[in-house]
Amino acid sequence: MKLRRIKLFSVAALLVVLFGFSTAHAVVEVEGRYWFTNLDSSFKSSSTSIVGTEVDLVDDLGIDDKRNFWEGRISLNLGGSKLRYAYMPMSWSGSKHITKSVVFAGKTYSASTKVDTELDVKYHRLGYEYDLVNTHDNKLGVIFDVKYFVIDANVKADALGFNESESVKAPVPTIGLAMQAALPLTLNVGAEATGIKLGKGKYLFDGEARFSVHPVSFVTATLAYRVLKIHLEEGDDMGEIKLKGPYVMLVAGF
């Protein structure tokens, strides 16, 4: 009986703490984003004996440079810090009779050949944000996170019987800053940027600036602009993806 009372007291105390904390701050925040992107990307894939051709996915292979993508995020507010997870799947495809010879993964695609291309990117992000300043909706914090990319590229030419694929899976640790400044009428502005550079040929940058309004408690609507750039270079292989454009976001806190 005594042990049961201790357990009940512990649960009640935890509920009181969480309730008291949630009256001032949302414990969990769920974000839904929709990003209107513009793509600038190029790739080069070589074999052991043949150096590949650098190709522009939009100009050379006919991939649509304007695509829109959703992203989901969830954050656990720890009071002065938060854990965050985000996931964004992206895909592009194109079909074009190329105007120059292209070498991809050791295969030569001659000019005028019809080439079909697919590019899929899955972007996972797990991070920790610690606020150095957090007062009256004004914040300045540091971000430590790991971004995990799954990148699959496929190029095929049915007329030549070619169907070549490349796949990259890469965890990338990054560091950055986040800030927010309160404005009158439940408005605020903010920005964050994370990234890393590993030697000459590998770097990543993900940054955004945003304008937000809080129409009701624990709900935020945002209009923002974001730039994401990934550059990977290893020997004679190279891949670069640059995305930029505005996004809209709705955040609900619980």
C-alpha positions as CSV (number, residue, x, y, z in Angstrom):
1,M,0.0,0.0,0.0
2,K,2.8,2.4,0.9
3,L,4.6,1.7,-2.4
4,R,1.3,2.3,-4.3
5,R,0.9,5.7,-2.6
6,I,4.5,6.6,-3.5
7,K,3.9,5.7,-7.2
8,L,0.6,7.7,-7.3
9,F,2.4,10.7,-5.7
10,S,5.2,10.5,-8.2
11,V,2.8,10.4,-11.2
12,A,0.8,13.3,-9.7
13,A,4.0,15.4,-9.2
14,L,5.1,14.7,-12.8
15,L,1.7,15.8,-14.1
16,V,1.8,19.0,-12.0
17,V,5.3,19.8,-13.3
18,L,4.3,19.2,-17.0
19,F,1.1,21.1,-16.6
20,G,2.9,24.1,-15.0
21,F,5.5,24.0,-17.7
22,S,3.0,23.7,-20.6
23,T,1.1,26.8,-19.4
24,A,4.1,28.9,-20.4
25,H,5.6,26.7,-23.1
26,A,4.4,24.0,-25.5
27,V,6.1,20.7,-24.5
28,V,5.8,19.3,-28.0
29,E,5.7,21.3,-31.3
30,V,4.6,19.8,-34.6
31,E,5.5,21.6,-37.8
32,G,4.2,21.2,-41.3
33,R,6.1,22.9,-44.1
34,Y,5.6,23.3,-47.8
35,W,8.6,24.5,-49.8
36,F,8.5,26.1,-53.3
37,T,11.9,25.2,-54.6
38,N,14.2,26.1,-57.5
39,L,16.8,23.5,-58.3
40,D,20.4,24.0,-59.5
41,S,22.2,20.7,-59.7
42,S,25.0,18.9,-61.5
43,F,26.6,15.5,-61.3
44,K,29.6,13.6,-62.5
45,S,30.0,9.8,-62.2
46,S,33.3,8.1,-63.3
47,S,34.4,4.5,-63.6
48,T,37.8,3.1,-62.7
49,S,39.2,3.9,-66.2
50,I,36.8,6.5,-67.7
51,V,36.2,10.0,-66.3
52,G,32.6,11.0,-66.3
53,T,31.1,14.1,-67.9
54,E,29.8,16.9,-65.6
55,V,26.1,17.3,-66.5
56,D,23.6,19.9,-65.5
57,L,20.4,18.1,-64.5
58,V,18.1,21.0,-65.7
59,D,19.9,22.2,-68.9
60,D,21.4,18.9,-70.1
61,L,18.9,16.3,-68.9
62,G,15.6,18.1,-68.9
63,I,14.7,17.9,-65.2
64,D,12.1,20.4,-64.1
65,D,13.9,22.9,-61.8
66,K,10.7,24.0,-60.1
67,R,9.2,21.5,-57.7
68,N,7.4,21.8,-54.3
69,F,8.0,19.5,-51.3
70,W,6.5,19.0,-47.9
71,E,8.5,18.6,-44.7
72,G,7.5,17.4,-41.3
73,R,9.2,18.3,-38.0
74,I,8.6,17.5,-34.4
75,S,10.3,19.2,-31.4
76,L,10.5,18.3,-27.7
77,N,10.8,21.5,-25.6
78,L,13.1,20.9,-22.6
79,G,12.9,24.5,-21.2
80,G,15.8,26.5,-22.6
81,S,16.7,23.7,-25.1
82,K,14.9,21.4,-27.5
83,L,15.3,18.1,-29.4
84,R,14.2,18.3,-33.0
85,Y,13.6,15.7,-35.8
86,A,12.7,16.6,-39.4
87,Y,12.1,14.6,-42.5
88,M,11.8,15.7,-46.1
89,P,11.5,13.5,-49.2
90,M,12.4,15.0,-52.6
91,S,12.3,13.6,-56.1
92,W,12.9,14.8,-59.6
93,S,12.6,13.2,-63.0
94,G,13.3,14.3,-66.6
95,S,13.4,13.0,-70.2
96,K,15.3,14.7,-73.0
97,H,17.2,14.0,-76.3
98,I,20.6,15.2,-75.1
99,T,22.5,17.6,-77.3
100,K,26.0,16.5,-76.3
101,S,27.8,13.2,-75.5
102,V,27.6,12.3,-71.9
103,V,29.7,9.7,-69.9
104,F,28.0,8.4,-66.8
105,A,29.3,5.5,-64.7
106,G,31.5,4.4,-67.6
107,K,28.8,4.4,-70.2
108,T,28.7,6.9,-73.1
109,Y,25.4,8.4,-74.1
110,S,25.8,9.9,-77.6
111,A,24.3,13.2,-78.7
112,S,20.6,13.0,-79.8
113,T,20.0,9.9,-77.5
114,K,16.8,10.0,-75.5
115,V,17.9,9.9,-71.8
116,D,15.6,9.4,-68.8
117,T,16.8,10.6,-65.4
118,E,15.5,10.2,-61.9
119,L,16.9,11.8,-58.7
120,D,15.6,11.0,-55.2
121,V,16.8,12.6,-52.0
122,K,15.5,11.7,-48.5
123,Y,16.6,14.2,-45.9
124,H,16.5,13.2,-42.2
125,R,17.6,15.7,-39.5
126,L,18.1,15.0,-35.8
127,G,19.3,17.9,-33.7
128,Y,19.6,19.6,-30.3
129,E,19.2,23.4,-29.9
130,Y,20.4,25.1,-26.8
131,D,19.3,28.7,-26.1
132,L,22.0,31.0,-24.8
133,V,19.3,33.8,-24.6
134,N,15.6,33.1,-24.1
135,T,13.6,36.0,-22.7
136,H,10.3,37.6,-23.8
137,D,10.2,35.7,-27.1
138,N,13.8,36.8,-27.9
139,K,16.2,33.9,-28.5
140,L,19.7,33.2,-29.5
141,G,20.8,29.6,-29.5
142,V,23.3,27.1,-30.9
143,I,22.3,24.0,-32.9
144,F,24.1,20.7,-33.0
145,D,22.6,18.1,-35.4
146,V,23.2,15.2,-37.7
147,K,21.7,15.3,-41.2
148,Y,21.3,11.9,-42.9
149,F,20.9,11.9,-46.7
150,V,19.9,9.0,-48.9
151,I,20.6,10.1,-52.5
152,D,19.7,7.8,-55.5
153,A,20.3,8.8,-59.1
154,N,19.4,6.8,-62.2
155,V,20.2,7.5,-65.8
156,K,19.0,5.2,-68.6
157,A,18.8,5.2,-72.4
158,D,16.5,2.4,-73.7
159,A,17.8,2.8,-77.3
160,L,21.3,1.9,-76.1
161,G,20.3,-0.6,-73.5
162,F,21.9,1.5,-70.7
163,N,20.5,1.7,-67.2
164,E,23.0,3.0,-64.6
165,S,22.4,4.0,-61.0
166,E,24.4,5.6,-58.2
167,S,23.5,5.7,-54.6
168,V,24.9,7.7,-51.7
169,K,24.0,7.3,-48.0
170,A,25.8,9.9,-45.8
171,P,25.4,11.1,-42.2
172,V,26.7,14.6,-41.8
173,P,27.2,16.3,-38.4
174,T,26.6,20.1,-38.5
175,I,26.7,23.1,-36.2
176,G,24.9,26.4,-36.4
177,L,23.0,29.3,-34.9
178,A,19.4,30.2,-34.4
179,M,17.9,33.5,-33.5
180,Q,14.5,35.1,-33.0
181,A,13.4,38.7,-32.2
182,A,10.0,39.6,-30.9
183,L,7.9,42.3,-32.6
184,P,4.6,44.0,-31.5
185,L,1.3,42.3,-32.2
186,T,2.4,38.7,-31.6
187,L,4.8,38.9,-34.6
188,N,8.5,37.9,-34.7
189,V,11.3,37.4,-37.1
190,G,13.9,34.7,-37.0
191,A,16.7,32.9,-38.8
192,E,18.9,29.8,-38.5
193,A,21.8,28.4,-40.4
194,T,23.7,25.1,-40.0
195,G,26.5,23.6,-42.0
196,I,29.9,22.1,-42.2
197,K,32.9,22.0,-44.5
198,L,35.0,18.8,-44.8
199,G,38.1,19.6,-46.8
200,K,38.0,21.2,-50.2
201,G,35.4,19.1,-51.9
202,K,32.7,18.4,-49.3
203,Y,30.4,21.0,-47.7
204,L,26.8,21.5,-46.7
205,F,24.8,24.6,-45.8
206,D,21.1,24.9,-44.7
207,G,19.8,28.3,-43.8
208,E,16.5,30.2,-43.6
209,A,15.0,33.5,-42.6
210,R,11.4,33.7,-41.5
211,F,8.5,36.0,-40.5
212,S,5.9,34.6,-38.1
213,V,2.6,35.5,-36.4
214,H,0.9,33.8,-33.5
215,P,-2.9,34.0,-34.2
216,V,-3.8,31.9,-31.1
217,S,-1.9,30.4,-28.2
218,F,0.5,27.6,-29.3
219,V,-0.1,28.1,-33.0
220,T,2.3,29.8,-35.3
221,A,2.0,30.7,-39.0
222,T,5.2,31.5,-40.9
223,L,6.4,32.8,-44.3
224,A,10.1,32.2,-44.9
225,Y,12.9,31.7,-47.4
226,R,15.4,28.8,-47.4
227,V,18.6,27.8,-49.1
228,L,20.0,24.2,-49.0
229,K,23.3,23.4,-50.7
230,I,25.0,20.0,-50.7
231,H,28.4,19.5,-52.5
232,L,30.2,16.2,-52.5
233,E,33.4,15.6,-54.4
234,E,35.5,12.4,-54.3
235,G,38.2,11.8,-56.9
236,D,36.6,12.1,-60.3
237,D,33.1,11.9,-58.9
238,M,31.1,15.0,-58.0
239,G,27.5,15.8,-57.0
240,E,26.0,19.2,-56.2
241,I,22.4,20.0,-55.2
242,K,21.3,23.6,-54.5
243,L,17.7,24.3,-53.6
244,K,16.3,27.7,-52.8
245,G,12.9,29.3,-52.5
246,P,10.1,30.4,-50.1
247,Y,8.1,28.2,-47.8
248,V,5.0,28.4,-45.6
249,M,4.8,26.7,-42.3
250,L,2.2,26.0,-39.6
251,V,3.3,25.0,-36.1
252,A,1.0,23.6,-33.4
253,G,2.2,23.2,-29.8
254,F,0.9,20.9,-27.1
